[in-house]
Amino acid sequence: VVVAALRAEGKPFTPNDCCLDASGQSGPRLDLVTGPNMAGKSTFLRQNALLVIMAQAGLFVPAASFRLGVVDRLFSRVGAGDDLAQGRSTFMMEMVETAAILTQATQRSFVILDEIGRGTATFDGLAIAWACAENLHEVVKARALFATHYHELAQLESLLAHTHNISMTAREWNGELIFLHEAKRGAADRSYGVQVARLAGMPPVVVARARDILERLETDKAHQLKLDDLPLFATVQAQVAVAAVQKPAETELEKAVKGLNPDDLSPREALEVIYRLRGLV
């Protein structure tokens, strides 16, 4: 069991376990990792790949305990980029690298794949990602971490004998998205894409419009929604919805707390402040 303990610039880290077994006897050989952007999917993949390299190089690893079967090769398909010199698009590069992994990896290899199929149409991408996951499990049989936003792939846990779903957790609190960076068993419940767009600084009117479109798409179970049902620049509705995504007005309690300097308070003054704040609540 690996407990990652990587520290970055002295900031707190979140330890996570990872257990993979190519034989499928003591754990899954394939973990499907889901969760929102910024939640730590790619970090989880990379940190375990780095631990494999460090362990086989004879280095100390930042883990409470570590057990590793020999890895003959480590394969990684993470990130996106094109090859202008060869005239290859981002999606083409992704497919070339994934093809190399599926044809060269063995049962003793360690594989990390991040967002396979994202560079093409949704159904094409989902189909490719599904087929790649099946091939890794049934043919290659390598230990693998497969990160994806295609939540449909979570069904593979019930279809493939040695596959588990892992999700990077996030929670909504008071309209804010909080990333916990914890890898837990089970598939993610949603992608939180609109919330992440808001965190990135998207204009409130765009965020509101995106929420509206998302709600319509999610309720359109029969896929009957047409462009006429999504009028371009629905300004009135979007402006009304902006209030839901903008930060609420500062409360009296928040104003009172922000005006405090704890270092300047005597014990008696601190007690008086507590009673005053309690009255505001």
N, C-alpha and C positions, 0 to 999 in steps of 0.2 A: 504494500500500500504506500503510495507516494503522498506525502503531505508537503506541498510546495510552500516554501518560506522565503520567497524572493522579496527583497526590500528595494524600493525605488526611492532614492533621494530622501531617505528617512521617513517616508510616509507609511502609515499603517498598511499592512497587507492582509489579504484574506486567504487563509490556508484551504486548499481543496484536495480531496483524495482522487486517485485515478487507479482503477484496477482493470487490466486487460489480460486475457489469456487466449493465445492462438488456438489452443485445444478446446477451449470452451468449458473446461472442467471446473475451474475455480473462479471464473468470471467471464464476461462477454468478450468476444474478439473485436466487436465493432460497437462503438458508442456514437449515437447520433446526438449532436449537441445543438440545441435550439435556444432562442432567447433574443431579446431586442439588441439593436446596435448599441455599442458602448457598454454592454453588460459584461463583456469579457470573454466572449467565445474564442476569438483569435488568440488572446493571451493564454487561455487555458490550453489550446492546442500547442502553441509555441513553447510554453514553459515545460510541458511534458516531453516535447522533442528535445529541448535543451538538456533536460535531466538525463535523457538517454545518452546523449553525446558525452556529457560530463562523467557519467558513471562508467561508460566503456573506455573513456580516456584515463580512468584511474583517479579522477578528481573527487573531492568531497562534494556531496550534493546537499542542497538546502532542504532536507526532509527529515521528519522524525524517524521514519523507517523507509527502506527502499529495497525492493527485490526485483531483479531484472534478468529475464532470460536473454541470452546472447542475441543481439540484433545484427543481421548481416549487412543491411542497408537501411538508411532512413530516407523516406521520400516525403517531399513537402510541396503542396500546391496551395499557396497562400498569397493573397494580394492580387492586384490586377494591373495589366500593362500591355501595350501593343508592341509590335516590332516593325517600325517604319521601314527599316532597311530591307527587310524581307517581305514587306507588304502584307503583314499578318495583323489582323484585328485583335482586339483584346480577347474576344471569344475564341478566335482561332488559336491563340497562344494557350488559352486555358485548356482547350481540347487536346492540343499537341502534348502538353505536359501531363495531362490526366491519362492520355493514351500510353505514354511512356511508363507511368506508374503501374497501370493495370497489366502491362505486358512484361515488366521487368521485376516487379515485387514478388517475393516468395513468402512462405508461411513464417519465416523468421524475420521478416522485415517489419518496420514500424512506419505507418503512413498517417500523415495529417492532410486533410482536404478541407478547404474553406470555401463555401458558397459555390460549389460546382453548378453550372447551368445558369448562373445569374445574367450572363451576357447575351441571352437570346430571349425569344418570346416565352411567356410564362409557362405554357403547357409543354413546349419543347424542352425548356430548362428543367422542369419537373420530371419529365420522362427520362432525360439524360441522367439527372441526379439519382433517380430511383434505380435505373439500370446499373449505374456505377456502384451504388451501395450494395446491390445484390451480387455483383461480380466480386467485390472485395470480400464479401462474406462467404459466398459459395464456391468460388473458383480460386482466388488468391489466398484467402484464409489468413491474411496478415492481421496483426494487431493494428487497429485503425481508429482515429478520431475524425468524425465527419461532421463539420459544422454546416448548418443550413437554415434558411428562412422558409423553406417549403415545409410547412407544418404537416402536410399530407404524408411526409416520410415517416412520421411517428408511428404510422400503421405497421411499419416493418418490424417493430418490436414483437408483434403478435404473429408475424409471418416467417421471420427468420429466427432460428433457435438460439443463436448466440449474439443477439443484439439487444442493447439497452438504450433507452432514451435518457439523456442528461439535459438539464436546462439551467441557464444562468439566470438567477432570480432578479426581479425588479418589482418594486411596489409603487403604487400611486398614493400620495399623501397630501391632502389639501391642494389638489390640482397639480402637484409637482411629481415628477418621476424620480424615484430614488433607486440607484443601482446598488445592489447588495454584493455583487461579484461572487456569489456562492453557487457552486455547482451542486445541484441536487438531483435526485432520481426523478424521472418523469419528464414529459414534454412541456414546453412553454405553452401558456394559455393564449398568448397573443404576442404581436410583434412590437407594439408601441411605436410604430414608425412616425405617426403624426406628433406624438409627444417629443420624440427625439428631434424632429424638424423644428419644433418650437424652441427647444433648448439651444439649437444651432443659430437662433436669431431670425427665423423666418418671420416675415411681416404677419401681424395678427390676423389680417383679413385673409391671407393665404392659408393660415392654419385653420381658421374657421371654415373656409370653403372646403379644405381637405377633409375636415371632420364630417361636413355635410355629405360630401360625395362618398366617403367611406361608409357612413351609416346607410346610404341608399344602396350601395353595392352589397353590403353585408345582409341586407334584408331582401335582396333580389335573388332568392334561392333558385328560381327557375331561369336565371340569366336572361330575363326579358328586357332589362333596362337598355334604353336607347339614348343616343346623344340628345334627342329632343327632350328627354326627361332631365337632362343636366344643362339647363340654359347657361350659355357662356356668360361669365362675370355676373352671377346672381348677386348684385351689389347689396340690395336691401337685406336679403337673408344673411349674407356674410357679415354685414356690419352689425346686425343684431347679435349674431353669434360671437362677435369679437369680444363682447363683454365676458363671455364664458371662459376665454383663454387669457385675458389680461389679468394682471395681478390685482387682487382686491385692494380697496382702500385701506390704508394703515389704521389699525384699531387704536383706541385710547391706551390699551394695555401695552401694545407694541411701542407707542410713543413714549410711555412712561419708562419702559425698560431701556430703550435706547438712550434716554437722557440720564441714566445712572452711571456713576463711576464707583464701583465697589471699593476701590482702594482709598477713596476719600470719605467713606462712611464710618462713623463710630459705631460700636455695638448697639447703642440706643437708637441711633438713626437708622441702622439696618433693620431693627425690629419694627420701627415705625413704617419703613418702606414696605416691609412684608405685609403689614396690615393694610396699607394703602392699596397695594397690588391685589390683595385678596378681595378688597371692596370692588375693584374694577371688574374682577372675574364674576 
